[in-house]
Amino acid sequence: MLGSTHGTLTTDFRARVEACGEHPRRAVHSTAGSPSEGVPDLDVSGRPLHADVPDLDRFFRPESVAVIGASDAEGRPNTGITRQLIAWAGRVGARLHPVHPTRETVFGLPCHASVADLPEQVDLAVLLVGDPLPVIEELAEAKVKFAVAFASGFAETGDEGAAAQARLAAAVRRSGLRLLGPNTNLNAFEEFREDLEGPAIALITQSGHQGRPVYTLQELGIRLSHWAPTGNEADLETSDFISYFAERPEVGAIACYVEGLKDGRAFLLAADRAARNGVPVVAVKVGRTETGARTAASHTGKLTGADTVVDAAMRQFGVIRVDGLDELQDTAALLARARKPKADGVVVYSISGGTGAHFSDLATEAGLRLPTLSKARQDELHQWIPEYLNVANPVDNGGHPVGDWRGRKIIDAILADPSVGVLICPITGPFPPMSDRLAQDLVDAAAQTEKLVCVVWGSPVGTEEAYRTTLLGSSRVATFRTFGNCITAVRAYLDHHRFTSGYRSPFEDAPRTPSPSYRKAQALMRPGQQLSEHAAKQLLRAYGIRVPREQLVTSAAAAVRAAGLVGYPVVMKASGPQLAHKTELGLVKVGLTSASQIRDAYRELTDIARYEEIPLDGILVCQMVERGVEMVVGVTQDQLFGPTVTVGLGGVLVEVLHDAAVRVPPFGEDQARAMLRELRGHALLEGVRGAPPADVDALVEVVLRVQRMALELGDELSELDINPLMVLPRGQGAVALDALAVCR
């Protein structure tokens, strides 16, 4: 029986290694979640382990502002912008200084000829000029902290514009100031309502127009605190604002519209900071289709990234990805305002059995748990609801009880059940006065419970008093207009709190110093080459990943001797650095049981290689392993996130069914197991049609060892493909039957 090799990595992977020295860092606004003293904040490949948090207080609330290119001439575009900036400066209490070489005053304010003539050091400079590059050095000499560039014509226009943006970014880095833009807009200087209370939504958009629906939530009583229109992100990027907003006490949720990411690693670090602080991040990410990705690139000049990897990375770090702007509004609003759930059970309460059944179907299909209420609770509800109506969940009151004192009794009884964390009441259409009484009872009950109360107001009119005044006037009831948005938001709400309640940053346990395996592996790497199967398996051995007993031979006689040592039956395979698909070329022979078969197979394999002009380093004589589940585990390099780890069904199934899950290192055992649960073929690992359960623990360990390899070798390893990885029955381990490795 093949012995097991698993059981050693997870402890080692989680253990902190000794500090390997100090590394310079940019100054941060907050020390929350920063590394302990003496512990390096770079991983083994030299990448940061913690998000820097820029001090953006003086950007959003400056004491002094300079407007470069200010104007009050009628008909000029800069005039309207200057007027809006003056109004904004007044609201935030900032002193505003117009700058223009030919004007003495602008809107009655003294105007200065140049940045050098400003009467004080300013916190923020707004550049109303076609080319911001020449102004950057002047701002640096004046020690300006922040600048905003509205000008377009940069990376969004193609190669020439990208080169201009690179020059602008380099000048900004030299200057020491922080730049928003170019190709941004005035959204950061919008007027936010000051009369709204409670946790706020902070908004980040790469397209200003796409943030408008979220901004208008204020008209429904939802508070907004900030809007960061990042534009082309030559300097300040989405990640910087996520990190900053995650530290703001007034921010209850961060809503993002993302066309592309500047730096995948920075995005994950920012998401990690938000998760550690329990601040939900809800994002629309463009690029699910080729058309969307191409359009986004032309708009902001960003990398949209491989969508499967982006999607997996967001889930991995708790970012809630939604598709529509309506979902972004509703989900962010719910997450910003709702308290932590008392339970994950959802009860659907309606005045119609049809409505309840319809909503329950959709909710259950989406993964929400609808617990059956206890017999005692059902008996209590039947005091007010006729016996012939269902009250197990969904609860159908039949209509009449909502019109009198019984309505509130029913709601309170449902909310009192310990299995219930969320009550959802779909009101598909107004029917005064009953719907008015129902809405008021829900609002009153929500004000007196810690549990979440949601209402779906289905009327397309939206002018009804019960909706406009009663429901929207409540800060405790979450009101939706569609079933779908309600279900999406509630699922995100429960998932977010489930995720953050047990969240531990994977960066805390990322390796900081190379392992002994890395030193062995480096000796095997061949830059710019694909390794032979034999060499690739040696690479796996270096990281403790089990391979079959095998020998590399260069003669038929040696092959016969090797088969005797390995043990019949055997597999024989050609091994060479240019071989990727051996089976298709007839370069694999299986089930060989005699010396004569070995000699014949050796001659046939070498003849094929000679005919196809394929250079070989020998023929592999391998132990034959048959009983198990074939899986694939691999590493690829993503343009945004760097090395990524994939696991899926092995053999040809991975190509036919595309049943695979992806994660971005670093990640822990919990995420490795979550990858397996995501697979449509996960049931194969549990044992089907009489097959024994597979050794999932061994598979998880292989995934973690491959991750360690990806982290330590970094971009030295362009690609790794273990296919198939034979996962044996429980307790017997996993064996890498074939492997392909490409060095960069």
C-alpha positions in Angstrom: 0.0 0.0 0.0 1.3 3.5 -0.8 2.1 5.4 2.3 0.7 8.9 3.2 2.9 12.0 3.1 0.3 14.5 4.3 0.0 16.1 7.8 3.2 18.2 7.9 2.6 21.3 5.9 -0.3 23.1 7.5 1.5 23.5 10.8 4.7 24.7 9.0 2.7 27.0 6.7 1.0 28.7 9.6 4.1 29.2 11.7 5.8 32.6 11.6 9.4 32.6 10.4 12.1 34.6 12.0 12.4 38.3 11.0 14.8 38.8 8.1 15.5 42.5 8.6 13.9 45.9 8.3 12.4 47.2 5.1 11.6 50.9 4.3 7.9 51.7 4.1 5.9 54.7 3.1 4.3 56.6 5.9 0.9 55.3 6.8 -2.2 57.1 8.1 -3.2 54.3 10.5 -1.3 51.6 12.3 -4.3 49.3 12.5 -3.3 45.9 11.3 0.4 46.9 10.8 3.0 44.2 11.3 4.4 43.6 14.7 7.7 45.1 15.7 10.6 43.2 14.2 8.5 41.2 11.7 9.3 42.1 8.1 6.4 43.4 6.0 7.5 41.8 2.8 6.9 38.2 1.8 9.4 35.7 0.6 9.2 37.1 -3.0 9.7 40.7 -1.8 6.0 41.7 -2.1 4.3 43.8 0.6 2.2 42.1 3.2 0.3 45.1 4.5 -1.6 48.0 2.8 -0.2 51.4 3.2 -2.9 53.9 4.1 -2.4 57.3 2.6 -3.4 60.2 4.8 -6.2 61.6 2.7 -7.8 63.8 5.4 -6.3 66.9 3.8 -7.5 65.8 0.4 -11.2 65.5 1.4 -11.0 68.3 4.0 -8.2 70.7 3.0 -7.5 73.9 4.9 -6.3 75.6 1.7 -6.9 75.0 -2.0 -5.3 76.4 -5.1 -7.2 76.3 -8.5 -4.6 76.4 -11.3 -6.2 77.9 -14.4 -9.2 79.4 -12.5 -11.6 81.5 -14.6 -14.7 83.6 -14.2 -15.1 84.4 -17.9 -18.5 83.6 -19.2 -18.7 80.7 -21.6 -15.4 79.1 -20.5 -15.5 75.5 -19.2 -13.1 76.4 -16.4 -15.6 79.0 -15.1 -18.2 76.5 -14.1 -15.6 74.3 -12.4 -14.1 77.2 -10.6 -17.6 78.3 -9.3 -18.3 74.8 -8.1 -14.9 74.6 -6.3 -15.5 77.9 -4.6 -18.8 76.6 -3.3 -17.2 73.3 -2.1 -14.4 75.1 -0.4 -16.9 77.1 1.5 -18.7 74.0 2.7 -15.5 72.3 3.9 -14.1 75.5 5.5 -11.1 75.8 3.1 -9.4 78.9 1.9 -9.4 79.0 -1.9 -6.7 80.7 -4.0 -7.3 81.2 -7.8 -4.1 81.0 -9.9 -4.0 82.5 -13.4 -1.2 84.4 -15.1 -3.3 87.2 -16.6 -6.1 87.8 -14.0 -6.0 89.9 -10.9 -9.3 88.5 -9.4 -11.6 85.6 -10.1 -15.1 85.8 -8.7 -13.9 88.6 -6.5 -11.0 86.6 -5.0 -7.4 87.7 -5.3 -5.8 85.8 -8.2 -2.1 84.8 -8.2 0.1 84.6 -11.3 1.8 81.3 -10.4 2.0 78.6 -7.8 5.2 80.3 -6.5 3.1 83.4 -5.7 0.6 81.6 -3.4 0.4 83.3 0.0 0.6 80.0 1.9 1.4 76.3 1.5 -1.8 74.6 0.2 -3.1 71.2 0.9 -4.8 70.6 -2.5 -4.2 71.9 -6.0 -6.8 71.5 -8.7 -5.3 71.6 -12.2 -7.6 73.1 -14.8 -4.9 72.9 -17.5 -4.6 70.8 -20.6 -1.1 69.4 -19.7 -0.6 68.9 -16.0 3.0 67.7 -16.3 4.8 71.1 -16.3 2.9 72.2 -13.2 4.0 69.1 -11.1 7.5 70.5 -10.4 6.1 73.8 -9.3 3.7 72.1 -6.9 6.6 70.0 -5.5 8.6 73.1 -4.8 5.6 74.7 -3.1 5.2 71.4 -1.0 1.6 70.9 -2.1 0.3 67.6 -0.6 -2.4 66.7 -3.2 -3.3 67.5 -6.8 -6.2 66.7 -9.1 -5.8 66.5 -12.8 -9.0 66.6 -15.0 -7.1 66.5 -18.3 -7.8 63.6 -20.7 -5.7 62.2 -23.5 -3.6 59.8 -21.5 -3.6 56.0 -21.2 -7.2 55.8 -22.3 -6.2 56.9 -25.8 -3.6 54.2 -26.7 0.2 53.8 -26.7 1.1 57.5 -27.1 -1.2 58.5 -24.3 0.1 55.7 -22.1 3.6 57.0 -22.6 2.5 60.5 -21.6 0.8 59.1 -18.5 4.0 57.2 -17.6 5.9 60.5 -17.7 3.3 62.2 -15.6 3.4 59.3 -13.0 7.2 59.5 -12.9 7.1 63.2 -12.2 4.5 62.7 -9.4 6.7 60.0 -7.8 9.7 62.4 -7.8 7.6 65.3 -6.5 6.4 63.6 -3.3 2.8 64.8 -3.8 -0.2 62.5 -4.4 -2.2 62.9 -7.6 -5.8 62.0 -8.4 -6.3 61.4 -12.1 -5.7 62.3 -14.9 -9.0 61.9 -16.7 -11.0 62.4 -13.6 -13.9 64.8 -12.7 -15.5 66.9 -10.1 -17.3 64.1 -8.2 -15.0 64.4 -5.2 -16.3 67.9 -4.7 -20.0 67.1 -4.7 -22.3 68.4 -2.0 -23.2 65.7 0.5 -26.3 66.0 2.7 -25.4 66.8 6.3 -28.8 66.0 7.8 -28.6 62.2 7.4 -27.4 60.0 10.2 -26.0 56.6 10.7 -23.1 54.7 8.9 -22.4 56.1 5.5 -21.4 54.7 2.1 -18.1 55.8 0.7 -18.1 55.7 -3.1 -15.2 54.9 -5.5 -15.7 55.1 -9.3 -13.5 55.0 -12.3 -16.4 56.4 -14.3 -18.1 59.4 -12.7 -21.4 58.8 -14.4 -21.6 55.2 -13.1 -21.5 56.5 -9.5 -24.6 58.7 -10.0 -27.2 56.1 -8.9 -25.3 55.5 -5.6 -24.9 59.3 -5.0 -28.7 59.7 -5.4 -29.3 57.3 -2.6 -29.2 60.4 -0.4 -32.6 61.3 -1.7 -33.9 58.0 -0.2 -32.3 58.8 3.2 -29.0 56.8 2.7 -26.0 58.8 3.9 -22.9 59.2 1.7 -19.6 60.5 3.1 -17.1 60.5 0.2 -16.8 60.1 -3.5 -13.4 59.2 -5.1 -13.4 59.4 -8.9 -10.1 57.8 -9.6 -9.9 58.2 -13.4 -6.8 56.8 -14.9 -5.0 56.2 -11.6 -1.6 57.5 -12.6 -0.9 57.7 -8.8 -3.8 57.4 -6.3 -5.8 54.3 -7.1 -8.9 52.4 -6.0 -6.9 50.4 -3.5 -5.6 53.6 -1.7 -9.2 54.8 -1.2 -10.4 51.4 0.0 -7.6 51.3 2.6 -8.4 54.9 3.7 -12.2 54.4 3.9 -11.8 51.2 5.8 -10.3 53.2 8.6 -12.9 55.9 8.7 -15.3 55.5 11.6 -18.3 57.0 9.7 -18.0 54.5 6.8 -20.4 51.6 7.0 -19.7 50.2 3.5 -17.5 51.0 0.5 -19.2 50.9 -3.0 -17.0 50.6 -6.0 -17.3 50.8 -9.8 -14.1 49.3 -11.2 -13.2 49.1 -14.8 -9.7 47.9 -14.3 -7.1 47.4 -11.6 -3.7 49.2 -11.6 -2.1 46.7 -9.2 -3.7 43.4 -8.2 -1.6 42.9 -5.1 -2.5 46.4 -3.8 -6.1 45.7 -4.3 -5.9 42.4 -2.3 -4.0 44.2 0.5 -6.7 46.9 0.6 -9.5 44.3 0.7 -7.7 42.5 3.4 -7.6 45.7 5.5 -11.3 46.2 5.0 -12.0 42.6 6.0 -9.9 42.9 9.1 -11.9 46.0 10.1 -15.2 44.4 9.2 -16.0 47.0 6.5 -17.9 45.5 3.6 -16.6 46.3 0.1 -19.3 46.0 -2.7 -18.0 46.2 -6.3 -19.2 46.2 -9.9 -16.2 45.0 -11.8 -16.3 45.4 -15.6 -14.7 42.8 -17.9 -16.8 39.7 -17.6 -16.9 39.7 -21.4 -14.2 40.5 -24.0 -16.3 43.4 -25.3 -16.6 44.9 -21.8 -12.9 44.4 -21.1 -12.0 46.1 -24.4 -14.3 49.1 -23.7 -13.1 49.5 -20.2 -9.5 49.6 -21.4 -10.3 52.4 -23.9 -12.0 54.4 -21.1 -9.4 54.4 -18.4 -6.4 52.6 -19.9 -6.5 49.9 -17.2 -6.0 46.1 -17.1 -9.3 44.4 -16.6 -7.5 41.1 -15.8 -8.6 37.6 -16.4 -12.2 37.6 -15.1 -12.1 34.2 -13.5 -9.1 35.2 -11.5 -10.5 38.6 -10.5 -13.7 36.9 -9.4 -11.9 34.3 -7.3 -9.6 36.9 -5.8 -12.6 39.1 -4.8 -14.4 36.1 -3.1 -11.2 35.1 -1.4 -10.8 38.5 0.3 -14.5 39.1 1.0 -15.2 41.7 -1.7 -18.9 41.3 -2.7 -19.1 41.4 -6.5 -22.4 42.5 -8.1 -23.4 43.0 -11.7 -25.7 46.0 -11.9 -25.6 49.5 -10.5 -29.0 48.8 -8.9 -27.5 45.9 -7.0 -24.6 48.1 -6.0 -27.0 50.6 -4.5 -29.2 48.2 -2.7 -26.4 45.9 -1.4 -24.2 48.7 -0.2 -27.1 50.5 1.5 -28.1 47.3 3.4 -24.5 46.5 4.4 -23.8 50.0 5.6 -26.9 50.2 7.8 -27.8 46.7 9.0 -26.5 45.4 12.4 -24.7 42.1 12.8 -27.1 39.2 12.3 -28.3 37.3 15.3 -28.9 34.2 13.2 -28.7 33.2 9.5 -32.2 32.0 9.2 -34.5 33.9 6.8 -38.3 33.9 7.2 -40.6 35.1 4.3 -43.8 36.7 5.6 -46.5 37.7 3.2 -50.3 38.1 2.8 -50.4 35.8 -0.2 -49.4 32.1 -0.4 -48.4 32.6 -4.0 -46.1 35.5 -3.2 -44.5 33.6 -0.3 -43.9 30.5 -2.4 -42.4 32.4 -5.3 -40.1 34.4 -3.1 -39.1 31.3 -1.1 -38.1 29.5 -4.2 -35.9 32.3 -5.4 -34.3 32.7 -1.9 -33.6 29.0 -1.5 -32.1 28.7 -4.9 -29.8 31.6 -4.1 -28.5 29.7 -1.0 -30.5 31.5 1.7 -31.5 29.2 4.6 -35.3 29.2 5.3 -35.6 27.2 8.6 -38.9 25.5 9.4 -40.4 27.3 12.4 -40.9 25.1 15.5 -44.2 23.5 16.3 -44.6 25.8 19.3 -44.0 28.8 17.1 -46.5 27.7 14.5 -49.1 27.1 17.2 -48.5 30.6 18.5 -49.0 32.1 15.0 -52.2 30.1 14.5 -53.7 32.2 17.3 -54.0 35.0 14.8 -53.7 33.2 11.4 -56.3 30.6 10.3 -55.3 27.0 10.8 -55.6 26.1 7.1 -52.8 28.6 6.2 -49.1 27.6 6.2 -47.0 29.3 8.9 -44.0 26.9 8.8 -42.0 29.3 6.6 -43.0 31.0 4.4 -45.6 32.5 6.7 -48.9 33.2 4.9 -51.3 35.4 7.0 -54.1 35.3 4.4 -54.4 39.1 4.3 -57.0 40.1 6.9 -54.8 40.0 10.1 -52.6 42.8 8.7 -55.5 45.2 9.0 -55.8 45.1 12.7 -54.0 44.5 16.0 -53.0 40.9 14.9 -50.5 42.1 12.3 -48.0 43.4 14.8 -48.4 40.3 17.0 -47.5 38.1 14.1 -44.4 40.1 13.2 -43.2 40.1 16.8 -43.7 36.4 17.2 -41.7 35.7 14.1 -38.8 37.9 15.1 -38.8 36.3 18.6 -37.8 33.0 17.1 -34.1 32.3 17.8 -33.6 30.6 14.4 -34.6 33.8 12.6 -32.1 36.5 11.8 -33.9 38.1 8.8 -37.6 38.8 8.2 -38.5 39.6 4.6 -42.0 40.8 3.7 -42.7 41.1 -0.1 -45.6 43.6 -0.7 -46.2 43.0 -4.4 -48.7 45.9 -4.7 -50.3 48.7 -2.6 -53.8 48.0 -1.2 -54.6 50.7 1.3 -55.4 50.8 4.1 -54.1 47.3 4.7 -50.7 47.9 3.1 -50.3 51.1 5.0 -51.0 49.3 8.3 -48.6 46.5 7.3 -45.8 48.9 6.4 -46.2 50.8 9.7 -46.2 47.6 11.8 -43.0 46.5 10.1 -41.3 49.8 10.7 -42.4 49.8 14.4 -41.3 46.2 14.9 -37.9 46.9 13.2 -37.3 49.8 15.6 -37.6 47.5 18.6 -35.5 44.5 17.4 -31.9 43.8 16.7 -32.9 41.6 13.7 -33.0 42.7 10.1 -36.4 43.5 8.6 -36.6 43.8 4.8 -39.5 44.9 2.7 -39.9 44.5 -1.1 -42.2 47.2 -2.3 -43.3 45.9 -5.7 -45.4 48.8 -7.0 -43.9 50.4 -10.1 -45.3 53.7 -9.2 -43.3 54.4 -6.0 -45.3 57.5 -5.0 -47.4 55.8 -2.4 -47.3 57.2 1.2 -46.6 53.8 2.7 -43.5 53.6 0.5 -42.2 57.2 0.3 -42.9 58.2 3.9 -43.3 55.2 6.1 -40.8 52.7 4.7 -38.2 55.2 3.3 -38.5 57.2 6.5 -37.2 54.3 8.6 -33.5 53.8 9.1 -34.1 50.3 10.4 -36.1 48.8 7.6 -34.3 47.9 4.4 -36.6 48.6 1.5 -36.2 47.1 -2.0 -38.1 47.4 -5.3 -37.3 43.9 -6.7 -37.2 40.4 -5.4 -33.8 39.8 -7.0 -32.1 42.8 -5.4 -33.4 42.0 -2.0 -32.1 38.4 -2.2 -28.7 39.5 -3.5 -28.3 42.1 -0.7 -29.5 39.7 2.1 -27.2 36.9 0.8 -24.3 39.4 0.7 -25.1 40.6 4.2 -25.1 37.2 5.7 -22.0 36.1 3.7 -20.1 39.2 4.8 -20.7 38.7 8.5 -20.0 35.0 8.2 -16.7 35.8 6.4 -15.5 38.5 8.7 -16.5 36.9 12.0 -13.8 34.3 11.6 -11.5 36.2 9.3 -7.8 35.9 9.7 -5.6 37.7 7.3 -3.7 35.2 5.1 -0.9 37.7 4.9 -0.1 37.1 8.6 1.1 33.6 7.8 2.7 34.2 4.4 6.3 32.9 4.4 8.9 35.6 4.8 12.1 33.6 4.3 12.8 30.9 1.8 12.4 27.3 2.9 15.0 24.5 2.4 12.7 23.3 -0.5 13.3 26.6 -2.3 17.1 26.1 -2.3 16.6 22.6 -3.7 14.2 23.9 -6.4 16.4 26.7 -7.6 19.1 24.2 -8.6 16.5 22.5 -10.8 15.2 25.6 -12.6 16.2 26.2 -16.2 15.4 29.9 -17.1 13.4 30.2 -20.3 12.9 26.4 -20.7 10.2 23.8 -20.2 11.4 21.1 -17.9 11.1 17.4 -18.8 8.6 15.4 -16.9 11.5 13.8 -14.9 12.9 17.2 -14.0 9.4 18.6 -13.2 8.8 15.7 -10.8 12.1 16.4 -9.1 10.8 19.9 -8.6 7.7 18.5 -6.9 9.8 16.2 -4.8 11.8 19.2 -3.6 8.5 20.6 -2.1 7.5 17.2 -0.6 4.9 16.4 -3.2 4.7 12.7 -3.7 5.4 11.2 -7.2 5.4 7.5 -8.2 8.4 5.2 -7.9 10.2 5.7 -11.2 13.6 5.6 -13.0 14.9 7.4 -16.0 16.7 5.0 -18.4 18.5 5.2 -21.7 18.5 1.6 -22.8 16.1 -1.3 -23.1 18.1 -3.4 -20.7 18.1 -0.6 -18.2 14.3 -0.3 -18.6 13.8 -4.0 -17.8 16.0 -3.7 -14.7 14.1 -0.6 -13.7 10.7 -2.3 -14.1 11.9 -5.0 -11.7 12.8 -2.4 -9.1 9.7 -0.3 -9.6 7.4 -3.4 -9.6 5.0 -4.6 -12.3 2.8 -3.4 -13.8 4.5 -0.3 -15.0 4.0 2.7 -17.2 6.7 3.8 -19.7 6.8 7.4 -21.0 9.1 9.5 -23.1 10.7 12.3 -21.1 12.1 15.4 -22.7 12.1 19.2 -22.3 9.8 19.8 -25.4 7.1 17.3 -24.5 3.8 18.6 -23.4 1.2 16.2 -24.8 2.8 12.8 -24.8 -0.4 10.7 -25.1 -1.4 12.3 -28.4 1.9 11.4 -29.9 1.8 7.8 -28.7 4.6 8.4 -26.2 2.9 6.7 -23.2 2.5 2.9 -22.7 0.6 1.6 -19.7 -0.1 -1.7 -18.0 3.2 -3.3 -19.1 3.7 -6.7 -17.2 6.7 -8.4 -18.8 10.3 -7.9 -19.9 9.4 -8.5 -23.5 6.7 -5.8 -23.3 9.2 -3.4 -21.7 11.8 -4.0 -24.5 9.1 -3.5 -27.2 7.8 -0.4 -25.6 11.3 1.1 -25.2 12.0 0.5 -28.9 8.6 2.0 -30.0 8.9 5.1 -27.8 12.4 5.9 -29.0 11.4 5.3 -32.7 8.5 7.7 -32.4 10.6 10.4 -30.8 13.3 9.9 -33.5 10.7 10.1 -36.3 9.1 13.2 -34.7 12.5 14.7 -34.1 11.8 15.1 -30.4 14.9 15.3 -28.2 14.7 13.0 -25.1 16.6 12.9 -21.9 15.4 9.2 -21.5 12.5 7.0 -20.9 10.7 6.9 -17.6 9.7 3.6 -16.1 7.0 4.4 -13.6 5.0 2.7 -10.9 1.4 2.3 -12.2 -1.2 3.9 -9.8 -4.8 3.2 -10.8 -7.2 3.5 -7.9 -8.2 7.1 -7.1 -9.7 10.4 -8.3 -7.8 12.2 -11.0 -7.3 15.9 -10.2 -5.2 18.7 -11.6 -3.3 21.3 -9.5 -1.4 24.0 -11.2 0.2 27.5 -11.2 -0.1 30.2 -13.8 1.0 33.8 -13.9 -1.8 36.4 -14.0 -1.1 39.8 -15.4 -2.6 41.5 -12.4 -2.1 39.3 -9.5 1.0 37.3 -10.3 1.1 33.6 -9.5 -2.3 31.9 -9.1 -3.1 28.4 -8.0 -5.7 26.3 -9.7 -7.3 23.0 -8.7 -9.9 21.0 -10.7 -10.9 17.7 -12.2 -7.9 16.0 -13.8 -7.2 14.2 -17.1 -9.2 15.5 -20.1 -12.1 16.7 -17.9 -10.4 19.9 -17.0 -10.3 20.8 -20.7 -13.8 19.6 -21.5 -15.7 20.7 -18.4 -13.6 23.7 -17.3 -14.4 22.6 -13.7 -11.7 24.4 -11.8 -11.3 26.8 -8.9 -8.6 29.5 -8.6 -7.0 31.3 -5.6 -4.3 34.0 -5.4 -1.5 33.3 -2.8 -1.3 33.6 0.1 -4.2 31.6 1.3 -4.7 29.1 4.1 -6.2 25.7 4.5 -9.8 27.0 4.8 -9.5 28.5 1.3 -7.9 25.4 -0.1 -10.9 23.4 1.1 -13.3 26.1 -0.2 -11.7 25.6 -3.7 -12.7 21.9 -3.6 -16.3 22.7 -2.5 -16.6 25.1 -5.5 -16.0 22.3 -8.0 -19.1 20.9 -9.7 -17.4 17.5 -9.5 -16.7 17.7 -5.8 -19.0 14.7 -5.2 -16.3 12.5 -6.8 -14.0 13.2 -3.9 -16.7 12.0 -1.5 -17.1 8.7 -3.2 -19.8 7.8 -5.8 -21.1 4.5 -7.2 -19.4 2.4 -4.5 -16.0 4.2 -4.7 -14.4 5.0 -1.4 -14.0 8.6 -0.3 -10.8 10.2 -1.5 -8.0 11.5 0.7 -9.1 15.1 0.7 -6.6 16.0 3.4 -3.8 14.9 1.2 -5.2 16.9 -1.8 -5.4 20.0 0.4 -1.8 19.6 1.4 -0.7 19.3 -2.2 -2.5 22.5 -3.0 -0.8 24.3 -0.1 2.6 22.9 -1.1 2.1 24.1 -4.6 1.1 27.5 -3.2 4.4 27.6 -1.3 6.2 26.8 -4.5 4.4 29.6 -6.3 5.1 32.1 -3.5 8.8 31.2 -3.3 9.6 30.8 -7.0 7.5 33.8 -7.9 7.8 34.7 -11.6 10.7 32.3 -12.0 8.0 29.6 -12.4 5.9 30.6 -15.5 3.6 27.6 -15.4 3.2 24.4 -13.4 0.7 21.6 -14.3 0.3 18.5 -12.2 -2.1 16.4 -14.3 -3.2 14.0 -13.2 -2.7 14.1 -9.5 -4.1 10.8 -8.4 -6.0 11.3 -5.1 -6.1 7.8 -3.4 -8.7 6.5 -1.0 -8.8 8.2 2.4 -5.6 7.8 4.4 -3.5 6.8 1.5 -2.3 10.1 0.1 -2.0 11.6 -3.3 0.5 11.0 -6.1 1.5 13.3 -8.9 1.5 11.0 -12.0 2.6 13.6 -14.5 3.9 17.2 -14.3 4.8 20.0 -16.7 6.8 23.0 -15.5 7.9 26.0 -17.5 10.6 28.3 -16.2 10.7 32.0 -17.0 
